[in-house]
Amino acid sequence: MQTAALPRQDAPAEHELKLVVAAIRAAPLLEWLRARCIPDPLYPDGLVTSIYFDNRSMVLLRAKINSDFIKRKVRVRWYADPATGVAQDPAFIEIKEKVGARRFKIRVPLEVAAAEIAGNISISALRSLLAPLRQAGHWVATDLQPFVRIAFRRHRFTDPTNGARISIDSSIRGTTANPALLPASRPALLAHAVIEVKGESRELSPWMVPLGRFGCRRESFSKYERCFRKLTGNSW
């Protein structure tokens, strides 16, 4: 595995805050947010699917579990209409990095149709989707392979007080993306939903304090890590 490099300095950086809540509270919480936030003008509701890459030693996953100062995720991501489930172009190949408390995200649109990726695409074809990142000059380890596939429902809003982006992700479930690395098993449905707040501030807006009434708690939450643990029963 190559040594991780720092993010490109021209990549936009922001803070990302997360609040975790029991999945059964997601519906009333969504209604509460709808009454107080501005719906995203372009994508207020959608289905999101990602395929996370790692190597056989799961170096990227271990960096998250060990709370390393530099953490990286590499994934393919696409979106689908929530009413029809039809995958929409373009799909993206992404690098998401955290350096301390700062978050960097780089994404490159793919020429391969999202519907093709969502279908029965081969492992070698998935690995080839990393090429655009390397061609754009971004560091990507040579031994990465598709590992876990994660899907969820996302509702997006804007904070009316500071413009931060707010999303609530629910019905989070993981499946095996590569049986050679992770044996096939039943899909893992997580018992939690997560709110993500992305913007310039390190703190939540004052109007969000009542979220505690729903049982929301602020904590680190990685869908990749949680789904991996659920799929494998691993308790590192």
N, C-alpha and C positions, 0 to 999 in steps of 0.2 A: 504494500500500500504506500502510495506516495505521501510525503509530508504535506499537511494542509497549508495552503497559502492564505494570507489575509485577503479580504474582499477587495475588489477594485475600488479605488477611491472615488470614482465617478458614479458608483452605484448609490441610489438614494437610501438614506438611513432613517429609521424611525423607531419609536418605542412600541412594543406590543404587550398589552396587558390581557390576562386571561382570568375568567371566573368560571368555576365548574359548578354544575347544578345537577341534581338527579334528573334523569331523562323524563320521568313522569311529571316534572314541573315545567318542562319546556313549553308546552302549549299555553298555560296561563302567563308565563313569562314573556312569550312572544307577543301576546295581546297587550301586555303592559308596555313593552317597548314600542309597539305600533302607535299607542296613544301619546307617546312622548317624543318620538324621533321622526325624522324625515326619511321616507323610503328612498332607497337608492334609485336615482332617476333612470338608470340603464338596466340594472340587474337586481331587482328587489327580491327575487325568489329563484332558486335554481338547484339542480342536482350537481354535485361536484364529485369527481372520481380522480384519484391519484394512484400512480404506481411508484412506490419508493424503491430506490436503488441502494444497495449496500454490497460489501464483499463477504466472502465466506466467514470471516472473523467478526463480521458485524461491527466494524470499526465506527461507522457513523452512529449506529444505535448506541453503542457503548459510550460514546462521547456525551450523548444526551443523558444516559443513566448516571454517568460519573460526574455530571455537571461541569464538564470541561469549560474553560474560558471561551474557547472557540468551538462552536458546534455547527455542523453542516448537514443539510438534507438535500438530496438530489432526487427529483421526481418528474414524471410526466403527469400533466394535469389536463383534464378536459371538462366541459360543462354540458349539461343536458337540460332540455325543457322539462319542468316538473310535471306537466300535464301529460306529455307523450313519452317521456324517457328517451327521446331521440337526441343523440350526441350532436353537438354543434361545433362547427369549425370557427377558428382554428383551435387545435390542441397546442399545448406549450411544453417545452422542456425547461425546468427551473432549477436554480440553486437558491436555497434559503439558508442564510448564515446568521448566527448571533455571535457577536464579539462583546463579551460582557453583557450589558443591558441593551445594546444597540442591535437593531435588526436590519439586515440587508437582503434584498431579494432581486434576483436577476432572472428574467424569463425571455425565451426566444420562441417565436411561433414556429410550428412545424408544418412542413409541406404535406405530410401524411395526413389523411383524413381522420378526424376524431372517431368516426364510426368504425374505421378499420382498426384503430388501436383498441377500441372498446370490444371488438370482436375477438376472434380466435387468432391473434397475432403471435408469431413465434418468438421465442426468447432471443434469438439472434437479431430479429427485426427490432425488438425493443431496445437491445443494446446499441443498435445503430442510431437510435434516436438521440444519443448523447453527442453525436458528431457535431451538430450545429453549435453547441456550447464551446467545444474545443476550437471550431473554426472562427468563432467570435473572440477568441483569445482568453477564455475563462479556463481556469484549472479544473480538470476533472480526472480523478484517478482512473487508471487503465483497467482495474480489476472489478469495477462495479457491475452488478447484475441486477435485474429486476427481482424484488424480494417479496413485498407485501402490497396488495391492492386494497385501497380504502375508499369507501363511498359514504356520502352524507348529504343531508338536505341543509341548504344555507339560505337564511334570510338576511338581507343587508339593509343597513340604515346609515344615516348621517347624524352625528350629535349636533343638535341645533345651537348649542352654546359655543362650540369651538371647532366644528367641522371635522372632528375625528370620525373615522369609519368604524362602524359597529356591526358585528355579525353574530348571529346565533346559529350554531351548528348542532343538528340533532339527527337521530336515527343513524348514528355513526357505526359502521360495520366494516370488518376487515375479512379478506380472504387471501388465500395463497396465490402469489403471482408467479412463483417458480417452484414447482414440486421437487426439483433437484436440490434446492436449498432449504425449503420448508415443506415437509410432507403435507399433502392435501388434507383438509379437515373441514368440518362444518363452518359456515360463516360465523364470525364472532360479532355479536351485537353488544355494544358497550352500554353500560347502565347509566351513563352520564351524557349530558349535553355540555357545550362550552360556549361562552360568550368571549369574543375577541374584540379588543378595542385597539385600533392602530392610529397613531398620530404623534404629535410632537411632545405631548405631556407624559410625564412619568406617573401621574396620578389620575384616578377616575374623576369625572366631573361630579360636583356636589349633588346634582340631581339623581345620580346613580346609587347613592347611599342606601335607599330602601330596597335595593336588590337583595340585601341580606334577609329580608322577610321571606324570600323564595327559597332560602337555603343556599344561596350562591356563596361561594368562598373563593377568594383569590389564591391561585396556586399555579404552579407550572403544569402544563398539560400538553402532552405530545400524542397525537392520534396514532402515529407510527408505533411509539413505545407501547401504548395501551392495547392496541390491536395485536401486536406481537405477543405480549404477555397473555392475552386472552386466547390466542390461537394455539400457543404452546404450553400454557400453564406454567411458564417460566416466572420465577419469583426472585430474580437477581436483587 
